Amino acid sequence: MSSLKRNLPPLTSIIVFEAAARLGSFSDAARELNVTREAVSRQIRALETHLGLSLFERNANATTLREWSRPYYEAISASLESMARASQMICGMDDAEAEQPADTQALADEGERARILVVDDMPANIRRLHDVLRGRYDVVAHTSAGEALNWLASGGRADLAMLDVHMPEMAGYALCRRIKLDPQHSRMPVVFLTSLDAPQDETAGFEAGACDYIARSTAPAVLLARIGVQLELRQTSAALEHLLARRADRLDQAEALLAEIGQKIADYGS
């Protein structure tokens, strides 16, 4: 067994491959697993590199298993189902509960893309950033901190905020602190995109609550990659929070049941 384990690919890649093969679509697999399509593609590439084989026929409309991939998929699918059912039995979870989707602030692709809030007092900067982001994300832009705060207060929601530092009325650092103080938006990742690149400026950004600090000179591909990392981290965190909340609910229910049983025993004894 120990020698076999050395040939195993990462479990994450296996799970992503099974979903993509079963659903016939990287996008559908991303929605089911609650990750981005780029994350699915990356895991599939990692598995293909590990195996030294191309697993899928890809085109614009569909993803189809290659002939030699189907036996591999069938073996993996059966194994994952057995693992899932064993875990389900241990957790005491019924089928309906196991199929319930996570209630997270979804970061989706295609039909419902992630939304990025951009705040910069220079329209030219907003246009350049919009040109980079528009192919992947929905962009909501404001030219002042006050406008952005009013939009958030009126029910506006974003998956990530990108702020300039130097702005009239309210600097980006102060805006970030205001966002982090609002319970409705405190967990939204905030990234500073600025021409200021001194160490003390970067330190001030992180102290204000930002998760990343990016110079405007950063290449678009690197900028997109760093945004993608923060969105994936937020999505993973939301999924874990949901899981912990469900576990807490189950514990509360168990304690209530025990209290009820204890009361019945006490009433019976009296």
Secondary structure, 3 states (H helix, E strand, C coil): CHHHHCCCCCHHHHHHHHHHHHHCCHHHHHHHHCCCHHHHHHHHHHHHHHHCCCCEEECCCCEEECCCHHHHHHHHHHHHHHHHHHHHHHHCCCHHHHCCCCCCCCCECHHHECEEEEECCCHHHHHHHHHHHCCCCEEEEECCHHHHHHHHHCCCCCCEEEECCCCCCCCHHHHHHHHHHCCCCCCCCEEEEECCCCHHHHHHHHHCCCCEEEECCCCHHHHHHHHHHHHHHHHHHHHHHHHHHHHHHHHHHHHHHHHHHHHHHHHHHC
